[in-house]
Amino acid sequence: MSVTKFNSFFSDETYTKLIDYIKKIKTDKNSNLYTSTAFWDEYLINSSTPVVIYDFSDKDSEIFNLLKKEIELQIPFFVTGLKIHFWPKLSYITWHNDGLYKGALTVYLNEKWESDWGGYFMYEEDDEIKAIKPDKNTGVFLTGGTKHCVTTINLNADIRISLQCFLTKEKKVF
C-alpha cells in the first residue's frame, strides 16, 4: 500500500488542453454524464450530494490518447479508462479501498482551491491519517488497497474537478 503525490502531474500544454476539453463537455447537451448515485455503492455515497461523472468514450480519443501517454510515462500501469468527476457543494466519499482495482490515479483540475473549501483527499498510512489538498494539477497515485476518502466540499467552495483513473493492469518491468 502506498500513496505518491505529484506536484505538477501533466505538462502545462496537456493541462490546458484538458481544461478546454472540460469546458466543452460542460456545454455539450449529448455528453456522457451520469451521477454517483447510478453506480457507486450506497455505503460510499452515504448522504453525499451526487457527484457528476463524465466517462471518456470513443469520441474522446484524441484527448484520451494524449492523457494516457503522459500518465503511462509516470506510473507503472496501463490506462484503459478515464473519468472526470465534478464534486458539488456537500459532496464527499466515505472511507474505502477501491476494491477490485490494483491502483488509482487522481489529478486535481481546479485553477485554485482554497484551504477552507474542504474536498481533501485523506488516506491512512502507518496508523496515521494524512491529507492532500486538491491543488491545481496535483496528482495522487495510490496502490494496494490504501484506505482513503474525500472530505465534504464546503458550502462556500467551487465545484471540485478531478480526473480519475482506476487501474488493473500493471506494466511488466524486465
C-alpha positions in Angstrom: 0.0 0.0 0.0 1.4 3.4 -1.0 0.5 6.9 -1.9 2.6 9.1 -4.2 2.0 12.8 -4.7 2.9 14.6 -7.9 3.0 18.4 -7.7 2.7 19.1 -11.4 1.3 15.9 -13.0 0.6 17.0 -16.5 2.6 19.3 -18.7 1.2 22.8 -19.0 0.1 22.2 -22.6 -1.7 19.0 -21.7 -3.3 20.5 -18.6 -4.6 23.5 -20.7 -6.0 21.1 -23.4 -7.8 19.1 -20.7 -9.3 22.2 -19.1 -10.5 23.4 -22.5 -12.0 19.9 -23.2 -13.8 20.0 -19.8 -15.4 23.4 -20.8 -16.6 21.8 -23.9 -18.1 18.8 -22.0 -20.0 21.1 -19.7 -21.8 22.7 -22.6 -22.4 19.5 -24.7 -26.0 18.5 -24.3 -25.2 15.0 -25.5 -22.3 14.4 -23.3 -21.8 11.1 -21.4 -22.7 12.4 -17.9 -24.2 10.5 -15.0 -24.2 10.7 -11.2 -22.5 8.7 -8.5 -26.0 7.6 -7.3 -26.2 5.4 -10.5 -23.1 3.3 -9.9 -21.5 3.9 -6.5 -22.3 1.5 -3.7 -24.6 3.0 -1.1 -22.0 3.0 1.7 -19.7 5.2 -0.5 -22.5 7.7 -1.1 -23.9 7.8 2.5 -25.6 11.3 2.5 -23.4 13.0 -0.1 -24.7 15.3 -2.7 -24.5 13.4 -6.0 -21.1 13.6 -7.8 -21.4 14.2 -11.6 -19.2 11.9 -13.7 -18.1 12.0 -17.3 -16.8 8.8 -18.8 -14.4 9.2 -21.8 -15.7 7.4 -24.8 -14.6 6.7 -28.4 -15.4 10.3 -29.4 -12.8 11.5 -26.9 -9.9 9.5 -28.5 -7.6 12.5 -29.2 -7.6 13.9 -25.7 -7.8 10.4 -24.2 -4.6 9.3 -26.0 -2.7 12.4 -25.0 -3.6 11.9 -21.3 -2.9 8.2 -21.5 0.6 8.8 -22.9 1.5 11.3 -20.2 0.0 9.2 -17.4 1.8 6.0 -18.5 5.1 7.8 -18.5 4.7 8.4 -14.8 3.0 5.4 -13.3 3.6 1.6 -13.7 0.2 0.8 -15.1 -1.7 0.8 -18.4 -4.5 3.3 -18.7 -7.7 1.7 -20.0 -10.3 4.3 -18.9 -10.6 7.8 -17.6 -13.4 9.8 -15.9 -13.9 13.4 -14.9 -15.6 13.9 -11.5 -17.5 17.1 -10.7 -17.9 17.4 -6.9 -20.6 19.9 -6.0 -21.1 21.5 -2.6 -21.8 18.9 0.2 -20.4 16.0 -1.8 -17.8 13.6 -0.4 -17.0 9.9 -0.5 -16.7 7.7 2.6 -13.6 5.7 3.6 -12.9 2.8 1.2 -10.1 1.0 -0.6 -11.1 0.9 -4.3 -11.9 -2.8 -4.0 -11.1 -4.7 -7.3 -8.5 -2.1 -8.5 -4.8 -2.5 -8.0 -4.2 1.2 -8.2 -5.9 4.6 -8.8 -4.8 8.0 -10.0 -6.5 11.3 -9.3 -5.4 14.6 -10.8 -7.0 17.8 -9.5 -8.0 20.2 -12.1 -9.3 23.4 -10.4 -7.3 26.5 -11.2 -7.4 27.4 -7.5 -8.6 25.6 -4.3 -9.0 27.4 -1.0 -7.9 25.6 2.1 -11.3 26.2 3.8 -13.3 24.6 0.9 -12.8 21.0 2.1 -12.5 18.3 -0.6 -9.3 17.0 0.8 -8.0 13.5 -0.2 -7.4 11.7 3.1 -5.7 8.4 3.5 -4.4 6.1 6.2 -0.7 5.2 6.4 1.0 3.6 9.3 -2.0 4.1 11.6 -1.9 7.9 10.8 -4.5 9.9 8.8 -2.8 12.1 6.2 -4.4 14.6 3.8 -3.6 16.2 0.5 -5.2 19.5 -0.6 -6.7 19.2 -4.2 -4.4 21.9 -5.7 -4.1 22.6 -9.4 -2.5 19.7 -11.4 -1.6 17.8 -8.3 -1.6 14.0 -8.9 -2.2 11.4 -6.3 -1.3 7.8 -7.2 -2.3 5.0 -4.8 -1.8 1.3 -4.8 -2.5 -1.9 -2.9 -5.9 -1.1 -1.3 -4.9 2.0 0.5 -7.9 3.2 2.6 -8.9 6.7 1.7 -11.8 9.2 1.4 -12.7 12.7 0.2 -13.8 15.2 2.8 -17.0 17.2 2.3 -16.9 20.0 -0.2 -18.0 23.1 1.8 -20.8 25.4 1.0 -18.5 28.3 0.0 -16.5 26.1 -2.4 -16.3 26.0 -6.2 -17.2 22.7 -7.8 -14.1 20.4 -7.3 -13.0 18.9 -10.6 -10.7 15.8 -10.8 -9.6 13.3 -13.4 -9.9 9.7 -12.2 -8.2 6.6 -13.5 -8.8 3.2 -11.9 -6.0 0.7 -12.7 -6.0 -3.1 -13.1 -3.1 -3.9 -15.5 0.5 -3.3 -14.3 3.3 -2.8 -16.8 5.9 -5.5 -16.7 9.4 -4.4 -16.0 12.1 -6.6 -17.4 
